Amino acid sequence: MDMYVNGEYKMVDLGYVKEIKETSVTLIVDTGEVEINVDPITKDAIETIYHADDEALIPLDVEKKVVILDGEPV
């Protein structure tokens, strides 16, 4: 998916939430699974999204292992 993140054009991956842990989230992406460490605010946001729709896609950067919740779709 293409997004603007911090004013920059960026290609991001999308993943389904598999598991939410104390300090990390495991997401299912096209290449398998990736576990990403998250801060409490990001964890709460992902939990809210997941509880609203358990099939929601979460944008992330797989290489940097970062969830991107503040981007805007192109």
N, C-alpha and C positions, 0 to 999 in steps of 0.2 A: 504494500500500500504506500502511496505517496502522501507525505505530510510536510507541513511547515513546522519545524521545531526550533524554538528560540530564533525565529526569523530566517532560518535556513531551510532550503528544500532538502528533504531526506527520504530515503526509501526505508520503510520499517517492516518488520515481520509482524504477524498476528498469531496469537496463541489462545487456546482454551485453558481455563484454570483447571488443573488437576487436583492440586492440594494447596491449602493455605496453612503454613506453619507459624510458629512464634515469630521468627525473624526472616522468613523467606516464603516465596511462592513458587510452586512448580507448575510450569505451563507446558502444554502439548503444542508443538509447532510441527511444520511439515517435515523437519529432519529428525524428529523424535521428541525428547523432553529436555527442558532446560530449567534449572533451579536458579532463582534470582533472589539475592538478599535485598530486603526492602526495609525502609524506615516505618515507624508506626503509622504515620499519616498516609503513606502509600498503601500500606496493608489495609487500613480502614477503608480507603477508597476502593480497593480491589474487592474487599468483602462486600461492600455496598453494591457494587456492580454485579458481582456474582450472585448475591441473594435476589437481586431484581431480575436477573436473567442468567441462569446457569450455563447457557450456551453462548454468552457474550464473548466477543473476540477482544483481547487486550493487546494494544500495540506495544512492541518492544524492540530493542536492539539486541539481537542474539549475540553478536560479537562482543559487545561491551557489557552484556548481561545487565541491561537497564530497562525498566518499565517506563513507557512514555505516556503520561496521562495529560500533558498540557499542550499537545500538538493540535494543529488544525488541519483537517483534510484538504488536499489540493483540489 
